[in-house]
Amino acid sequence: MQGSVTVPGDKSVSHRALMLAVIAEGTSHIRGFLEGEDTRATAAVLAQLGVRIETPSAGERVVHGVGLHGLRGTTLPLDCGNAGTGMRLLAGLLAGQAFDSRLIGDASLSKRPMRRVTDPLARMGARIDSRDGLPPLDVHGGQPLRGIRYELPVASAQVKSALLLAGLYATGETEIIEPHPTRDYTERMLAAFGWPIVFAPGHAKLEGGHLLRARDVDVPADFSSAAFFLVAASIVPGSALRLPGVGLNPRRTGLLQALRLMGADITVEHEREAGGEPVGDLVVRHAALHGVELPESIVPDMIDEFPALFIAAAVASGRTVIRGAAELRVKESDRIATMAAGLRALGARIEETPDGAIIHGGRLAGGAVDSHLDHRIAMSFAVAGLVADAAVRINDCSHVATSFPGFVTLSNGCGFDLRDAD
């Protein structure tokens, strides 16, 4: 694998940039916007709420903000597609509006737990009905919100962000305490849009009643998308790849630490800042990886990258032990069970635990695996196919476009051999 690979814009930053731009005063220009199904679904929802969002070219959005109280309700359901980030953050944003809303999603999203968001929002005064904690979410407008001090039982950037968005509309202070620090995209972006906020790793506090002011946002390349190429180049002999302009938020780059602990050769060049986020060019070369006991302290900072790490562990020498990652069981699929089943189908030795896995490294055979419509699972097994003894067939790949449009073309351009199955 050789060359330079520019991965698409960061999904998390794209979601947040849209949401803050629509409730800001003035016009914001977003560059590097991810043209994925998830982010487009969020843009479509916000357009339904009366916001003019223009697309001058691919990867660009011009958002004509309507201010904190300028959104308009609709009787139509707001379809979040497969976007868990979109639904959870919108629940917080819509809790402070004067109108009722119904948030719906596809079959996969409709199975994902929402009480972790709706319960603390209810403590703030929101009224949100659900189907036994699952979508659809019926958000009742006109509810006076009050700020609360909330200690998250499980570290979650999505829950934290939903509460901070609701806090914009609340009286008094909203303070969030996390058991482990999570990515601080929302905090950084709120500050960039001019909202007074105090934050540090594991803590954020803001007060309602201020204004957001439009600004231009440059979205960095998505570290989660870069993850597949970091693992691929690490495990394929003779590889050397450059990944320019990747977002390096310290609450997002746990995989970088994990791979280095396993012996990976990854360096960061041309470090800089874009849109309030640290950015750099990643250079990765093949290295002999070895198994590790993964420190639990970095688990929250790599929760989306675990499927790729499972592949690295499956071909490393020795044993890799993962603990403290129970959150993987409530993602787009049960990612522990799905990765374990797929790796076993390819001949790997893996033992599931309630909050992780024990993976015994070795060789991978060819075979067929099911991604269960989980985009990160599908792309991770595409990486496995690079080093398997025979072809790997990955079923249910339609959701890859939710986070990484153009994955096949970009991958084949640097050394993959991906083809549509007959």
NUPASE-169280 format. One record per residue: x negated, y negated, z negated of N, C-alpha, C, O in turn; residue in three letters. Coordinates in pm, whole numbers, plus 50000, padded with zeros to 5 digits. Atoms other than C-alpha are relative to their C-alpha. Example, Ala and Ser with C-alpha at 12.3 -4.5 7.8 and 13.67 -1.06 7.14 Angstrom:
<atoms>
499115011950000487705045049220499104988050000498064988249934ALA
500825011950006486335010649286500774989149927500264978049910SER
</atoms>
This chain:
<atoms>
499155011850000500005000050000499104987750000498254986049913MET
500875011649983498454967450117500834987750035501944988850088GLN
499395012449952499334931150171500574991349890500294993349771GLY
499345009550090501364903350013501505002250009502065003050118SER
498564997350004504954909149903500694988949921500454987549801VAL
499245010650067507234879649823501385005449967502225007050056THR
498714994350041510144893449622501014988749983500644977149967VAL
498965010350009513494875249600500004992749865499334996749771PRO
499915008450119514384848749342500575007449880501275017449893GLY
499604993950126515044857148979501524999649983502144989049992ASP
498544999150013518594869348924500514992549877501494985249885LYS
499565006450123518864857348565499954984850010500874977949967SER
500135014549983517604822448650501044994950099501604984250079VAL
499015004349900519884820548957501394998749938502094988849961SER
498715000850069522984828548747500104987349915501074979949924HIS
499955011050096522114802648484499924986450069500594977050028ARG
500115012649927521094775548730501354995950058501734984250052ALA
498685002949947524484778248899500964995049892501624984749909LEU
499025003350103526474777248577499754986349938500694978749915MET
500285013050058524674747248431500184988950103500624977950069LEU
499845010249896524674728648763501464996250020501764984550045ALA
498605003349973528454731248800500614991649889501544984049915VAL
499425008050108529134715948456499124988049965499314981549862ILE
500845011850017526434689348492500624988150073501504989750158ALA
499595012249931527004653548600499054997550116497864995450095GLU
500845002749885525754648548956499765012450085500365022950063GLY
500264989549902524374670149236498645006449976497624999549967THR
501234992450021521774697349181499655007950125500545012750196SER
500494992349885519644714349447499225011949945498225010149875HIS
500654987850048518674750549375499275006550117499875009650219ILE
500814993549897515824765649579499485013349947499205014649828ARG
500434986850042514764802049572501135008249941500895018449877GLY
498834993150053518304812749481500075014350055499855016550175PHE
499924986049957518754850549492501275002350081502385000150032LEU
498844996849915521024860449782500445014449976500505022450070GLU
499524986750035522244891449599501505000049975502124989549961GLY
498554999050019525754904349550500434994449864501484988249854GLU
499655004850134525714896249176500074984849996501044979149948ASP
500055014650007524694859949215501024993650094501584983150063THR
498955005349910526994854549512501375001349936502244992749956ARG
498724998550070529854868049300500194988749901501294983149890ALA
499915011150095529084842049033500294986950073501114979050027THR
499755012149922528944814649297501454999450048502074988750047ALA
498614999649953532314825949435500984996949887501974989949907ALA
499145002950116533884825149087500004985149971501054979249948VAL
500095014350031532614789849026500684991550108501264981150078LEU
499295007149893533924778649365501505001049981502234991450009ALA
498574998550029537344792749268500464990149894501634986449889GLN
499675009250110537204769548967499854985450042499794976549957LEU
499925013649949537064738949190498674993050024498644980850039GLY
501325006249981533314733349238499565001650145499695012350203VAL
500514999349862531854724749579498545004449996497684997549941ARG
501354994349996528784746449639499645002350146500285010250215ILE
500424999049860526984742749972498795009350013498005010849920GLU
501134991149969524524767050134499314994950126499634999350236THR
500685005349881522214747150365499215010650074499115010150197PRO
500754989049940520114778550426499925011249899500265009449782SER
500144988750092519444812750277499064996349887497994990749910ALA
500825003150116518094808949925500154985949948499424981949857GLY
499755013750046519414773649882501464998349961502365003850025GLU
498655004250037522454759949702499964985349959499084981049885ARG
499785013750045523594724049665501305000049922502365002849977VAL
498864998950090525944722049368500444986049958499674978449901VAL
499435013050036528204691949320500685001549864501835005949855HIS
499524997950136528644691948944501274992349971501504981450023GLY
498725006250036532024683848793500024995649855501044990649806VAL
500045003950141530904677248437500555010949909501105020949955GLY
499674989850100531614696048118501475003950004501825015449976LEU
498564997350006535404693148151500674998850137501884996350145HIS
499455001949867535854691748528500435012650073500965011750183GLY
499564987749934536524728348608501525000550005502194995649914LEU
498564998749983540024736348735500395014850000499735023050063ARG
499574986150012541894768148651500635005350127501014997750217GLY
499354993349888543284793248896500805011849947500455017849846THR
499204988450041545964819848871499425013050053499845023850013THR
500624988149943543804843749073498945005749906498314998149833LEU
501074994450083541474868148896498644995750052498474993450171PRO
501375003949968537784858948890499155012650005498865018749902LEU
500654987149978535884888249037498484998849987497834992450069ASP
501455000450025532374892748894499255011150072498025011950062CYS
500664989049930531684923449108499315009349903499955014949814GLY
500794991150086528884943348943499164992349898498314998049830ASN
500905008850076527394913748755500374999449852501274992049813ALA
499805000850144527274920248381499564986749944500224981249856GLY
500445013250044525274888448332501054989650032501384981249947THR
498985009649961527884868848526501215000549909501684990149863GLY
498794999050081530824882348328499774995349857500594987949803MET
500225003550141529274878447983499764985049983500294978949890ARG
500245014350010528004843148045501254991950031501524981849967LEU
498765007049966531244832448210501025000749886501794991349867LEU
499104999150115533164845047906499734988849903500664982749850ALA
500345011150088531274819847696500354986550058500874977949988GLY
499695012749934531664791847948501494997350004501944986149978LEU
498555001849984535384797748002500744999249866501854994149861LEU
499355000850131536154801047629500274985649958501174983049877ALA
499825013950039535824763347601500844991850095500954979650079GLY
499205007549903538084754147894501454998549954501895005049859GLN
498605002750036541664741147880500965009750066502165009450037ALA
499124991249922543014768148114499685014649974498595018049926PHE
500194985750015543464805748105499245005750121499345000350231ASP
500754993449892541194828748311500015014949978500105019849865SER
500154985450008540964865548392498745003950075498625001350195ARG
501254995249941537524880648455500125014950028500445022749939LEU
499944985949962537444913548647498675003950063497844995450093ILE
501224995349937534694935348791500265013050074501385017950078GLY
499864987449927534034966448997500085011749903500115009749781ASP
499814988250085534345002048868498885001549898499125005449784ALA
501134998750091530865001748715500074989649888499934993049771SER
499935010750100531234968148539501175002249905501104998549787LEU
498824997850083534674978448411499785010349890500645012149804SER
500334990350104532955005148198498984994549901498575001649810LYS
501065005450084530454981748032500574992749880501554985349894ARG
499435005450124531004970847669499934984749996498924978750031PRO
499925014550007532104934947614500244994849858500214982749835MET
499745004650138532844934147239498814992549942498984983549859ARG
501195006850052529274923447172500044985150031499394977149963ARG
499815014149967530274890647340501314994749942501334984049882VAL
498695005250039533974887647261500164998749849500854989749802THR
499865000950145533634894246887499384987249943500064980149869ASP
500535012850052531234865446810500684987850059500804977649991PRO
499245011349945533134842747051501304998049923501734986649902LEU
498795001250081536274850546849499704993049868500544985549818ALA
500385006950123534414838846538499874985050023500014977149929ARG
500085014249966533924805746719501384994050028501504981950047MET
498645004849974537704803346774500555003850135501695000450167GLY
499524996049867537944818447124501045011049988501065018649891ALA
499044989049990540834841147223499745007350132500005002050240ARG
500314992149882539754868447462500555014049980500165021049888ILE
499434986650005541794899747525499255009150096498805004750203ASP
500684990349914540234931147669500725013349993501695015049919SER
499454986449998541024967347742499155008749909498255015849954ARG
500764992550100539714982647420498504997050011497675006050008ASP
501395004249993536514962447452499375000650137498194997450152GLY
500514999049862536154967947828500724990050090501834985850058LEU
499315008849905536944945148124501265006650054501375018950052PRO
500035014549982539134929148246500024992449867500464997649764PRO
499955009050113538724899948005500994988850030500854981750130LEU
499045011149988541654876047960499604989249901499754990949780ASP
500505010950082540244843247832501104989349989501514983650090VAL
498945009850022542864820247678499394986249980498534984349894HIS
500515013650009542194783347728500654992049890501604996449825GLY
499415009250098542904754147500499705003549856500384998549766GLY
500324996250138541294769747193498874991149948497814990450009GLN
501105008150056539284746046972498885008949947499115017549862PRO
501144992050042535824760746927499214992849891499144980549889LEU
500845005650107533604755746624498665007350002498595019350029ARG
501314994150004529914761546593499855009749884500455007749778GLY
500254990250104528714791546391498515003149993497765000250086ILE
501344994150011525484806446264500195015050015500905021249937ARG
499744986049968525304841246412498705007650012497815003650087TYR
501144991149991522754868646359500375011750090501235019850056GLU
499694989349905522794891846658499645013649940498525015449893LEU
500344986650049523024928446550499045007350092498235015350046PRO
500894994249899521254938746873499474988750087500254980450133VAL
500575010549917518864916547067500595000350140500575010750206ALA
499385000849867520614904847385499994985650048500624976949989SER
500035013449942519834874747600501364996050056501734984350054ALA
498695003249946523274877447760500964995249893501684985449912GLN
499115004250109525134875347429499574986449947500404977649927VAL
500525012950047522894847247307500434988850095500884978250051LYS
499685010349902523494828047630501484996950002501874985250014SER
498565002350003527264832847617500384991149882501214982149897ALA
499685008050119527374818447264499474985750013500134976349969LEU
500515013549980525164789047358500874992150098501104980250078LEU
499105006949906527424780947655501304996049931501794984949952LEU
498815003650077530464782147427499694988649904500534979949880ALA
500405010350094528534760547182499994986050060500104976249987GLY
499945013149935528444732447440501354993449975501464981249972LEU
498625004950015532214729147383500465000149854501604996349825TYR
499604998350140532224735147007499684987649917498804979749951ALA
500335010450098532314710646719498945005749906499015017349865THR
501054995550091529254712546499498915007850071498825007950194GLY
501184993049948526134733846542500285014750025500975021449948GLU
500034985749971525824767746705498555004649986497654999550054THR
501354995250027522814786846577499965015150018500795022349963GLU
500114985749969521704821046703498675005149946497614999549974ILE
501194993450053519264843646519499945014050060500935021350057ILE
500154986949935517894874446700499125009349917498185004749852GLU
500894990650069516414906146550498655001350068497645003850003PRO
501235000549921513804905146828500184989050103501284987450157HIS
499865010549899513084875947063500385005750136499845016050178PRO
499654996349863514734878747405499684988350093499314977550047THR
500335010249901514224859247725500764987049969501934987249930ARG
499455013050038514854822147674500334991350121500194979150117ASP
499645007549880515974812348023501054989249973500914977850017TYR
498915009550024519164795747899499524988149920499864976749950THR
500505011050083517384775447633499134990550081499294978350073GLU
500885008449918514714763147873500804991750101500514979950123ARG
499245007049898517284754148136500924989449940501104978749999MET
499205010250068519604736247893499154987649972499594976349994LEU
500895011450026516644714647790499674992650129499624980350131ALA
500325006349872515764708448156501164991750052500954981550117ALA
498825007649958519344696948222500374989149899501414982749914PHE
499845011450089519054672547931500805002249874501134992649805GLY
499214997650122520974689847650499045001849882498105009749890TRP
500884998450117519344685947306500135014249942501235018349905PRO
500004986450052518384720947188498665002849933497614998749982ILE
501214995850072515904734846938499905015150015500855022349986VAL
500134985549986514514769247013498565004449982497614996950009PHE
501284993450019511664792546931500285014850017501455018850019ALA
499734985749984511194830146978500915005449890500585004849771PRO
499064994250095514204846746813500984990349938501744994149849GLY
499145010050064516044814546732500374989150099499534984650178HIS
499555011249916518134788046911501104992749927501924998949859ALA
498975008050067520294759446785500324987850084499424980850132LYS
499565012149930522354732646958501304995049939501965001949862LEU
498775006250048525224709146885500864996350119500344992450224GLU
499095003649892528304703047098500104984950018499624977149936GLY
499685014149982529364669947245499024991950081499144979650082GLY
500965007449917526474660547475500355001850148501405007250181HIS
499794998949856526134658847855498845007550065497715007150018LEU
501034994249914524254678948116499844990950121500834986150177LEU
500275008549885522594659048393499365008350111498445016150087ARG
500464992149886521994673548740498494999050016497874988849984ALA
501435000049966518474683348840499755010750105500585019650125ARG
500384989849904516724703449106499315011549927498585009449830ASP
500554988050064515734739149017499285008450106499865011850209VAL
500744990449918513024760549178500015013449928499425014849821ASP
499864986950063513844796849101498765008450031498435010450148VAL
501184991649972510724818649056500405013650052501565017750039PRO
499754986349955510414853149213500315008749878499755006849770ALA
499474992050110512144879549000498995010549954498585019150031ASP
500954990250052509774899148774500585014150008499845023650032PHE
499404986749994512264928048766499885006150140499725018350153SER
500184995049863512044930849145498535002950027498205012550097SER
501444997649984508244927749134499585013049932498595019249971ALA
500374988350080508214956648884499815012550086498895020450061ALA
500094987949916508774983149153498685000350076498105011050096PHE
501255000749925505734971149347498795000949907497755006149947PHE
501074998650098503584968549034499755014849971498605019349966LEU
500144985750026504275005248961499515007250125498635015650118VAL
500354993249875504015015849326498514998750031497855008650060ALA
501405002049968500605000249383499095006249894497975010249925ALA
500804993850106499375013449046499815014950022498775020449988SER
500054985349992500155049749133499595005450137499315017350149ILE
500384995449866499315051349508498524996950023498144985250026VAL
501445002249981495555056149566499714990550116500354991050221PRO
500445009149895493835028849765500834987450013500594979450104GLY
499085011349986496545002949705499424987049944498644987149848SER
500305013450050496074965449660501094990750051501194988450172ALA
498895008849962499084942049657499914986849926499464986149812LEU
499855013150063499584905149588501494996549999502184997950100ARG
498605004050016502964893249457500014985449957499844982449839LEU
500115014250033503074855049476501244994349930502374998849954PRO
498925008150058505154831349263500965007449911502155004349911GLY
499124991950084506504856649012500224993149866499274988149806VAL
499695005650131508274843848700499355008249890499465020549888GLY
500754993250106506194852048392500474995649862499664993949771LEU
499455003150131508514842748109499545010749901499755022649927ASN
500554989950092506884859647806501045009549942500685020249893PRO
498944991250050510234874147703500505009450110501495016550090ARG
499574991949887510494891748039498935009850047499235019150122ARG
501114993049937507074906548106499455011449915498255014249919THR
500444988650079506934935947865499405011050086498475017850042GLY
500544989549912506324959448160498544997350033497755006750044LEU
501395003449972503114940748237499105004949886498045010649911LEU
500764995250116501884948247885499965015249997498925021249972GLN
499934985450005503084984347904499085006450103498345015750070ALA
500854994249895501334991548235498524997949968497705006749994LEU
501405002250037498114975648111499575009549889498435014449890ARG
500314990350104498264997647800499755013950060498975021750006LEU
500164987249933498515027248041498785000350092498495010550155MET
501215000549919495375015748223500144993150134499244993950217GLY
499785006549870496854995548511499034988450021498574982149926ALA
500895010949959494704970448700500864988950059501094988550180ASP
499125010949956496914939248717499434987049946499214985749825ILE
500495013050042495624903648709500994989150042501804991150133THR
499135011549972497414869948710499124988750052498134985049989VAL
500745011249941496164841948936500944988250024502164989850035GLU
499285012249965497234806049003501224997949908502344995949956HIS
498915002250095499324802348686500464985550006499654976350016GLU
499425013249987501664772648699501415000049941501835010049882ARG
498635000850050505174760848605500924995950114500584987350195GLU
498995003349899508294759748824501365000749935501745010949877ALA
498665000350057511744749148710500015002649850500965008449797GLY
500084997750143510614749748348499525013849961499445016949842GLY
500414986350026509394785848382498545002150039498094996850140GLU
501364996449959505814799348382500035009550119500835018850125PRO
500054992449874504894813948722498555003250030497654995749992VAL
501354996649958501864831648863500025010150113501065016050143GLY
500154989849896500584853849144499435012549934498405012049867ASP
500464987350057500234890349041499225007750106499675009150220LEU
500824991749912497464911249196499845013649933499335014549822VAL
500014986650059497754948749137499255009650093499445009650214VAL
500784990049926495354976449242500215013749936500545014849818ARG
499834986550052495535014049207499095002449879497954997849876HIS
500794996250117494365027548872500545013249948501705016649969ALA
499574987450061494485060848691500754996849870500154991849775ALA
499195003150118497345057548441499995011649903499875023249942LEU
499914989850104497555076048112501204996949910501624985449898HIS
498835001750085500465081547875499684992149874498534991549830GLY
500145008050122501035059547569501235002049912502275006649959VAL
498845002050086503295055947269500364985350011499644976749959GLU
499665013849968505085024547377500354992349873501214996849797LEU
499665007850118505144997647107501464995150007501884989450107PRO
498605004449999508754990747008500124984950010501154979850053GLU
499935014649998507904953846981500174994450140500674983350155SER
499875005449865507784950247361501245005250072501515001150185ILE
498824994249934510954970147436501014989450043501474990050157VAL
499015009849955513334939847438499524991750119500344986250193PRO
500555008249891510984922347683499865007550131499305002150227ASP
500124992349875511234950047946501215008950021501125019150090MET
498864990950000514714964447909500475003050142500945014250168ILE
499564997449863515524960548281498965007750082499275012950189ASP
501084993849923512174975048391499725014549960498825020750016GLU
500274986550046512375008448211500115010750109499305019950111PHE
499994989649896513475028748516498695000950078498225011950108PRO
501294999949931510275018348694498915005949910498065013449956ALA
500994994550093508225026248382500125015249989499105022049980LEU
499814985550004509755061248369499225006850113498635017450093PHE
500724994149886508255067848714498514999649974497815009549998ILE
501435000950031504835055248607499605010749898498575017249912ALA
500294990250104504985077448298500025014350054499255022850009ALA
499844986449947506055107948501498805004650081498615016650099ALA
501174996149921502865106948711498694996549931497614998849986VAL
501215003050077500435094748443499465012849938500165022949932ALA
500544988650073498125118548261500444999049853500424988249794SER
499605000150140499365128747917501454996649979502264997150072GLY
498625001550044502525120447728500314985449970499504978449908ARG
499525013450033504495087947708501235001249911502165008749943THR
498894999750096506845082147413500664986349998500004976149976VAL
499215012449999509605055947435501025000749887501805010249879ILE
499035000950109511585045747126500604985949997500034976550052ARG
499405013250020513945017247038500684994350122500894982250130GLY
499425004849874515545015247382501425005050021501825008050133ALA
498624995249989519135026047305500854991350092501844996050147ALA
499275009149911520324995447503500085005650142501015002350216GLU
499994994249865519465015347818501245008550026501615010750141LEU
498844991249982522505037347758501274992350039502274998550075ARG
498795007849966524955008447824499694989850109500264978950111VAL
500255008449884523484993548141500935004450114501985010350087LYS
499134996149889524914999148493500295014950000501345019250046GLU
499774985950031524495035848411499335002549865498694993749810SER
500804996050116523195054448108498605002850055498335013850104ASP
501274999049928519645048448227499065010349940498185015450011ARG
500814989250055518045072847987500435013350061499605020950110ILE
499494987449946520295101448098499795001050151499425011550202ALA
500114999849854520215091748466498565001950045498305009850136THR
501424998249964516425088448484499525013949961498755020150034MET
500424986650042515965120748288500485010550098499725019450137ALA
499454990349905518265140048522499264999450133498955009750192ALA
500695001549873516565125848830498585005249996498135011950088GLY
501384995250011513055132748707499955015249988499065021650044LEU
499954985350008513995168548614500245006050138499675016450172ARG
499734995049865515365173048967498734999950086498635007350183ALA
501275000849926511875163549090498905008149931497735007249970LEU
500964991150063510195188248857499254994449881498335000949831GLY
500705005950114509115164848578500505005949868501615011049861ALA
499614995950135509165174148208500344987549920499504978749902ARG
499555011750075511185149248006501015004449896501895012649923ILE
499074997050109512995151147674500724987049963500084977049930GLU
499225011650043515815126947598500054999249849500085009449780GLU
499695002650140516175111347255501124989649997501404983450099THR
498895009650002519055089347136499604986050046500404979050108PRO
500415013749966517015057547187498784999650091498054989650092ASP
501155000149911514405067747442499735013550063500665020950095GLY
500374987549933512495096847589498545003249973497754994449940ALA
501394995450001509315117247577499735005750139500365015450181ILE
500274996549861507845120347926498605006050010497624999749970ILE
501274993149981505095145248009499554997950144500195002750237HIS
500475003449866503085132648305499505012050078499115022150021GLY
500454989349912502155154048603500324996650144500344985050182GLY
499655002049860503085158948967501515000250017502235006449938ARG
498584999849967506495152649121500205007750130499475005850227LEU
499604993149877508095176049374501014991450074501464981150023ALA
498915006649932510545164949637501345004749946501405013449859GLY
498674995850042514275168249594501014988850012500704977950062GLY
498915009749993517585150049567500344995149860500395002949765ALA
499625005950128518525126149287501234991250021501484986350131VAL
498825008749997521685106749204499704987349922499244987949808ASP
500265012650069521395069949118501214995249920501114985849842SER
498755003950068525005067848990500314985250024500764978149934HIS
499705013749957525375034949179499264989649917499734978349901LEU
500825009250080522655019148963498824995650086497965003750121ASP
501005005249906520434996649175498575002449953497715005950034HIS
501374998350048517354998848951499585014850000498405017950020ARG
500314985649991517575036848936499625003650143498635010550166ILE
500274996849860517725039049316498634995150043497885002550106ALA
501295005549957514725016249368498845006949929497765008449987MET
501064993050072512705034349101499685013450065498525017150076SER
500274987349936513145067749272499444998350142498805007450195PHE
500705002949874512115051449600498504999349975497715003850058ALA
501425000450037508805044749423499485014249977498375017550018VAL
500414986150024508675081149309499715007250131498815015650137ALA
500194993549872508965091849672498634997550062498185005250147GLY
501335003149946505595075449745498975010649962498025012950036LEU
501024990850049503735101649542500515014249981499765023049938VAL
499444986550012506075131849544499405009250106498945004550211ALA
500584990349907504915163649716500835001850126500335006750228ASP
499134999349883507885162249954500994988449991500974980749896ALA
499085011449995510645138250051500944999849879501325010249826ALA
499015002150106512925123749783501234993750063501154983350128VAL
498735005349948516555118549877500764993749883500985000049780ARG
499335007550107518365092149671501434997250043501664990350143ILE
498595002149968522155092449672500544987749928500004983349827ASN
499295011450062524495063149594499124987649991498864982649882ASP
500915011549998522235034349700500674986850035499984976750051CYS
499335011949947524875009049800499834987749911499954976549959SER
500085011450091524334987349490498634993449995498444983849920HIS
501325006350001520674979349563500104985150034499354977049980VAL
499875014149959521814946949726500504990949889500474978749904ALA
499565008750110523214934949393498864991749945499064980349904THR
501125007550056519744924849281498864997850098498044988850078SER
501175000649913517364930249573500405001850145500165012450203PHE
499704999149857518674922749922498715001050080497724994250049PRO
501184998449916516204933650188498935009049941497795008949988GLY
500994991450066514484959049960499345009650099498125011150098PHE
500554990049908514064985150235499024993750098497934998950118VAL
500865006649902512604961150491498704995449937497624997549992THR
501195005250068510224944950244499095011549957497875010549970LEU
500794988650046509114978650104499275006850115498095009950105SER
500634993549886508474994250443498894991550060497964996750123ASN
501035008949946506414963750537498685000949928497664996249979GLY
501274999350074503804971450271499565014349973498595016449900CYS
500514986550014503555009250286500995010749959500655022549962GLY
498974989850026506795026350182500425006450132500105001450240PHE
499394993749883508525050150421501435003749963501745015249933ASP
498604998350040512225045350346500875000650125500734992450216LEU
499104998549886514895057150588501405003249950501565009349844ARG
498644996150032518655060250582500135015050016499695020850115ASP
499794985549992519615096050506501105003350100502034995550118ALA
498984995749906521625115050764501295003749926502275007649989ASP
</atoms>
